[in-house]
Amino acid sequence: MFASVHTSIGHITGISVGGVYTSMVARKYRVGFDVGMPIIDHVGIKTLCLSHVHSDHIGGLLAFVGARDLVNQSSTPLQILVPASEVAMVESLLHVGSELARYKLRAVVQGMLPGDMYSIGQNVSIQAFRTDHVVPSLGYAILERVTKLRPEFVGQDIAQLKKTMPPEDLFTHSLDRRLSYITDSSSKVFDLHPEVLDSDVLICESTYIDDKYNREAVDKYGHMHVDAVVEASQAFSGGNLMLMHFSKKYSRHDIVSTVVQKFKGSRFDVCDGSLGLFLHNSWE
């Protein structure tokens, strides 16, 4: 039922239909993004990033946490990252779910502000960034700290060099943006955060695809037209562009044919995996 797309950072799995449900996972990092639908194959994640609290992005939370508790009884509680203003609301939802289940759902809610970092492992963190929707919302990036030997020392005896030189003279350090996740946001996000276009993988909403809706009108409702994504993709340096959150107004055939035509002449192609589409299974 859900799609699995292979990328430079491993498989991205999930399902997404605008206004109905969105649930995505970056398997390598055991990180989930939104949970509009509880997918049992995703219960192995350790961290869940909620972009906002509309029901198509949070509606499956109680069932998902409950299923994760049943399958992974010895695991640590699910860490849930949410916009800081929505913490009380999400905690209240989990409290009600615990009362209904007659046991405490194991989850910890962490409020996030734009720019906040949350560590998920050695040298790997999640950073929240501002998006532009009609309710408080966030995008999320997976950042990895990479240490590399300076080019001038390649081929030399590193052990010997370490005895005579400080680490900062031997190595360079960078914070590489492995993935950026943008959903339910106007195209203004590309102006607010052009760095998302430096991600290895960019997962981006493309709610509307046809000419009945112009970009300006779509932006007012805190969503994105695929034309805005096509334009932004010209500056995208990464290898995988993943489009999702297509409106249920469109059939699978319409989405594929329209998007392929929109990206014609660009370096992104559904055939080689550089352009990935998360499609629904209905509304043919």
Residue, then its C-alpha position, 0 to 999 in steps of 0.5 A: m500500500f505504501a511506496s518505497v523509493h531508494t535514494s542516496i541515503g537508503h530507502i524512503t518509505g511512506i504514503s501521502v495523499g493531500g488532505v487524507y494522510t501522510s506518513m513517511v520514514a527515512r529508514k537509515y536514520r529510524v526517523g518518521f515524518d508525520v503519521g496520518m496513517p499508522i503503518i505497522d512496517h514503520v514501528g521500528i522508528k525511534t523519532l517521529c517529527l510532526s510538521h503540524v497538527h492537522s488530522d491528515h498528519i497526526g490522525g494515526l498517532l494513537a494507533f501508531v504509538g500503541a502498535r509500536d508499544l506492542v511490537n517493541q515492548s523493550s524499546t525506549p519511548l517514541q520521541i515525538l518532535v512537534p512545533a513548540s506551540e502544539v506540545a500541550m495539544v499533542e500531550s493531551l491527545l496521548h493522555v486521552g489515548s492512554e485512558l482509552a487503552r487503559y495503559k500509558l502510551r509510551a511517548v515523549v513530546q519535545g517542542m521545537l522552534p525553528g533552528d532547534m537541533y535534536s540529536i539522534g545519534q553520534n554526529v547525526s541531528i534533526q534540525a527544525f526550520r520554519t515553513d509557511h502554512v495556515v497553522p504553526s508548522l515546521g519542516y525538518a532536516i537530518l544533518e550529519r557531521v562529517t570529518k575529512l582528512r585535509p587533501e594535502f595529507v592524503g597518503q601520509d602517515i596519519a598516526q605519525l601526523k597526529k603526534t605532531m599536529p592538532p586535529e583542527d590542522l589535520f581534518t575539516h568538519s562539515l554539517d552535511r544536509r542529508l535530507s529535508y522534509i517539507t510538507d504543507s507549506s507555501s513556496k515561500v519556504f524556498d526563500l526562507h530556507p534556500e539551504v534545503l536545496d543543498s540536501d542530498v534528498l528533498i521530500c517536498e509537497s506538491t499538492y496541486i499540479d494543474d493549470k486550474y490553480n495558479r501558484e499565487a492562489v495556492d501559496k495563500y492556502g499554505h500549499m505548493h503548486v508543482d510549478a514552484v517545485v520545478e522552478a526551485s529544482q533548478a537550484f537543487s544540488g542533491g540527487n533525489l527529489m521526492l514529491m508527495h502530498f498530491s491532492k486527491k483530486y488527481s488520479r495516479h495517471d494524471i499525476v505521473s503524466t503531468v509531473v513527467q511533462k513538467f520536469k521534461g528537459s530537467r535532470f530529474d527523471v522518474c525512470d532513473g530514480s532521481l525523481g520519486l513520486f509518492l502516489h495513492n492507490s485509489w481515485e483512478 
